[in-house]
Structure formats: structure tokens, C-alpha cells
Amino acid sequence: MDKRKGMGITIFALCIGGFFVYAYLLMLSEWSPIVLQLSVLMIAGGILGVIAWIGYVMATTKPSPASITSDD
């Protein structure tokens, strides 16, 4: 088995294991409210981070000559 395939199997197994740990923490443990709050916080932070990155790129990218139009 080559290194790339082994790494893929490792990532796959860790993701499946992570899902079961997350499901246990969310459904069966006393940490459920904290896990739920952190999950929502990470989702909101991720979405707002992507939107902020798009805004930053739009603000700092120089326009290409083809996109510059004159107002007639």
C-alpha cells in the first residue's frame, strides 16, 4: 500500500471515529449543552470567516484592465 492510500484510510477512519465521539458527547454525556454551543459557535465563525475573507479579497485585489469601464 502506498503512502497516499494509507493516509486516505487514516483520515477516513479518524473522521468516522470523530463522528462517534461527537455523537456521544452531544447525545449521551453531561457536556451536551457546551458541545452544542461550541458547535454552533464554530459554524457561525466559519461562515463569517469565509464572508470576511471574500470581502478582504474584494477590497485588496486590483481590478484587471478588462474590468475597468468608463462611465459615459
Helices and strands as residue ranges (DSSP letters): H 3-27, H 32-60, G 65-67
